[in-house]
């Protein structure tokens, strides 16, 4: 169990560093994750001891104001730190409430985890070292698409990319939160997420600029 948990934490941390490529994306993603935990603890389990979650959520909101205007960035160390803390909070959450399906946590963390896995598989198929950085991640392809489509400047299209991705994740999180105890529905949501990501990725790769 310990080895598996450590492996999952490493996948999450590395994936979080991948998605921290456009403004607001990583910070707002984890703000949404923490908001889901606060909502469930307060409204479903009547647990009002949510001080740590509140501090994390408010800190991320304050950071997002500066990040939105390009005045502050998470960077590698920030992405590592926030993903590690959120991962620890979610492990504690699912351990304390037995009615919460572990697949609910998977739904909350699917994006950075799959970004990491997909990147490794993609580079292996292309015979590129998985440790070698590139600019072929989903958010980077979407950024170029938005920039060209709407003829926006780089800073605005950068921020808009993060907002669009997390609007999708907001819908997924709301659905997963509503069915947080229903494993079958949560697995279906995960399959949909992975399929949608993969299809969208290859569609964006086909576009010629």
Buried (B, 14 or more C-beta within 10 A) or exposed (E): EEEEEEEBBEBBBBBBBBBBBBBBBBBBBBBBBBBBBBBBBBEBEEBEEBEBBEEBBEBBBEBBEEBBEEEBBBEEEBBBBBBBBBBEBBBEBBEEBEEBBEBBBBBBBBBBBBBBEBBBEBBEEEEEEEEEEEEBBBBBBBBBBBBEEEEBEEEEBBBBBBBBBBEBBBEBBEBBBEBBBBEEBBBBBBEEBBEEBEEBBEEBEEEEE
